[in-house]
Amino acid sequence: MALAVIGEYKLRLDKYLTEMGIGSRSEVKQGIKKGFAKVNDTAVTRPEYKVNETDVVCWKGTPIHFVEYEYIMLHKPAGVISATEDTKDRTVLDLIKDAKRKDLFPVGRLDKDTEGLLLLTNDGDLAHRLLSPKHHVSKTYYAKVDGIMTEEDIRIFSEGFKVDDALTALPAKLTILNVKDDTSEIELEIYEGKFHQVKRMVHAVGKEVVYLKRLSMGSLVLDEQLKPGEYRPLTEHELEGLYAGSHQSRHI
């Protein structure tokens, strides 16, 4: 994406290079002063030097192309938290080793022990579209349940119900995939993202979730080729689908 996306204003060279992941602001400033940066084949040693969309910026001889927004699909593994930083646990951002942007954040959250689809981006507008309750963006989960899910559970979920004192769930689509002995496999499509929502809904009908994996969010479906902990950039088609889908109304 061209540097023009920053608008009519020029961007400081040190800010440009920091946002492109070259290093911290102080590291970049030191490198600029040492002559590591060139603009249009001319060494620039002033961090405050302004660059615009027509400039070719290089760092140690390598062209640095400006990227305004980055979109990454992650297959979140269990044991990792959906946060940008944490002093105790590994975060989802710790898994991303080659991000172009240093301001990525997870769109929504998955519980620490939950696996599956998680979108990482620095696009606040898209995140708002996907998370805003008024847009009713669906989220689909696969779960293994201790207990037998029934047709009555399907009816209860489809009508929406009071889960507990803090949550009244919107109508949701429950699909029973398999029942064996005292264990059920289900898919559940919901239109909210409340804390522990799937687990709370299943608990409310007398069963317990023992494994949970998010399969989709809106039109974005987890790439089956991604193993837990692996990630890839979104395709243009996937990104267009997310923006289009965030305007759609809820339907079951």
SVG drawing of the C-alpha trace seen along z (x, -y; Angstrom):
<svg xmlns="http://www.w3.org/2000/svg" viewBox="-38 -18 65 63">
<polyline fill="none" stroke="black" stroke-width="0.4" points="0.0,0.0 1.4,-3.4 2.5,-5.9 -0.3,-8.2 -2.6,-6.4 -1.3,-8.6 -3.0,-11.6 -1.7,-14.9 0.7,-15.2 4.2,-13.9 5.4,-11.4 8.6,-11.7 11.2,-9.2 11.7,-7.7 8.0,-7.2 7.7,-5.7 10.5,-3.2 9.2,-2.4 5.7,-1.7 7.2,0.7 8.8,2.7 12.5,1.8 12.9,1.3 11.9,-0.8 11.7,-4.6 15.0,-5.0 16.7,-2.2 15.5,-3.7 16.7,-7.2 20.2,-5.9 20.3,-4.0 19.3,-7.0 22.0,-9.1 24.5,-6.3 23.5,-6.6 21.4,-3.4 18.5,-5.2 18.4,-6.5 15.7,-8.4 15.8,-8.5 19.4,-7.1 20.5,-9.9 21.6,-9.2 19.4,-11.0 20.7,-11.4 17.9,-13.5 15.1,-11.4 12.6,-14.3 13.1,-14.3 9.7,-14.1 8.9,-11.6 5.9,-11.4 4.3,-9.0 6.8,-9.6 9.9,-8.8 11.8,-5.6 12.9,-4.7 15.7,-2.2 17.1,-0.8 20.6,0.7 20.0,1.0 16.6,2.7 13.5,0.9 11.0,0.4 7.4,0.2 4.7,-1.5 1.8,0.7 -1.1,-1.0 -3.1,2.0 -2.2,5.6 -4.7,8.5 -3.6,11.9 -5.6,15.1 -4.2,17.0 -5.1,20.6 -4.9,19.8 -3.6,22.7 -4.8,23.5 -2.6,22.0 -2.1,18.6 -4.1,15.6 -5.8,13.1 -3.9,10.0 -1.2,7.7 1.1,8.2 1.2,10.0 3.7,10.4 2.9,14.1 1.5,15.8 2.4,16.0 0.1,13.9 -1.2,14.3 1.1,11.5 4.1,13.5 3.3,16.1 3.6,13.6 7.2,13.4 7.1,11.5 4.5,8.8 4.9,5.7 3.0,3.6 3.9,3.3 0.4,2.1 -1.6,5.3 -4.3,6.4 -6.7,9.4 -10.2,8.7 -12.2,9.9 -10.9,12.7 -10.8,16.4 -10.5,18.0 -7.0,19.2 -8.0,22.9 -10.0,22.2 -8.5,22.9 -9.4,21.6 -9.9,18.6 -8.6,15.3 -8.1,12.2 -5.2,9.9 -5.1,6.4 -4.4,2.7 -7.6,1.7 -9.8,0.3 -12.7,-0.4 -13.0,3.2 -12.6,4.4 -15.5,2.1 -17.7,3.4 -17.0,7.0 -17.5,6.6 -20.3,4.0 -23.5,5.6 -25.6,3.7 -23.9,5.5 -24.8,9.0 -21.7,10.7 -22.0,14.4 -19.4,16.6 -19.4,20.4 -17.9,22.8 -17.2,26.5 -17.5,28.1 -17.2,31.4 -19.7,31.6 -19.8,33.8 -23.5,34.7 -26.2,35.4 -27.4,32.4 -31.0,32.8 -33.7,31.5 -35.0,29.5 -31.7,27.8 -31.8,26.9 -35.3,25.3 -34.1,23.4 -31.1,22.0 -33.1,21.1 -35.5,19.0 -32.9,17.2 -33.0,17.6 -31.8,16.3 -28.4,18.0 -27.7,16.6 -28.2,13.4 -25.7,11.5 -26.6,12.9 -29.7,13.3 -28.5,14.9 -29.9,13.9 -31.3,16.8 -28.5,19.1 -28.2,22.1 -27.3,25.3 -26.4,28.3 -25.8,31.7 -23.1,33.5 -22.7,36.6 -23.8,38.2 -21.9,41.2 -22.2,42.6 -22.4,39.5 -20.6,37.1 -21.9,34.8 -20.2,33.0 -21.9,29.8 -21.6,26.7 -23.0,23.5 -23.5,20.2 -24.0,17.2 -24.2,13.4 -22.6,12.1 -19.2,12.5 -19.8,12.5 -17.3,13.8 -17.3,17.6 -20.6,17.4 -20.6,20.9 -19.6,22.6 -22.2,20.6 -25.0,21.5 -24.2,25.2 -23.9,25.2 -27.3,23.5 -28.9,26.6 -27.1,29.0 -24.0,30.0 -20.3,28.9 -18.0,27.9 -14.8,29.9 -13.2,28.6 -13.9,25.5 -12.7,24.3 -13.9,21.3 -14.4,22.1 -15.6,18.8 -16.3,15.1 -18.7,13.5 -17.6,14.7 -14.0,15.5 -13.5,19.2 -10.5,20.8 -8.1,22.2 -8.0,26.0 -4.4,26.0 -3.3,23.9 -2.2,25.9 -2.5,24.5 0.0,21.6 0.2,21.1 -1.0,18.0 -1.2,16.3 -2.2,13.0 -5.9,12.6 -6.6,12.7 -8.2,9.7 -11.3,11.9 -11.5,12.6 -11.0,9.0 -13.7,7.8 -16.1,10.4 -15.5,9.2 -16.2,5.6 -19.3,6.6 -20.6,9.0 -20.3,6.6 -23.2,4.7 -25.4,7.7 -28.3,8.3 -28.5,11.3 -30.5,14.2 -31.1,17.8"/>
</svg>
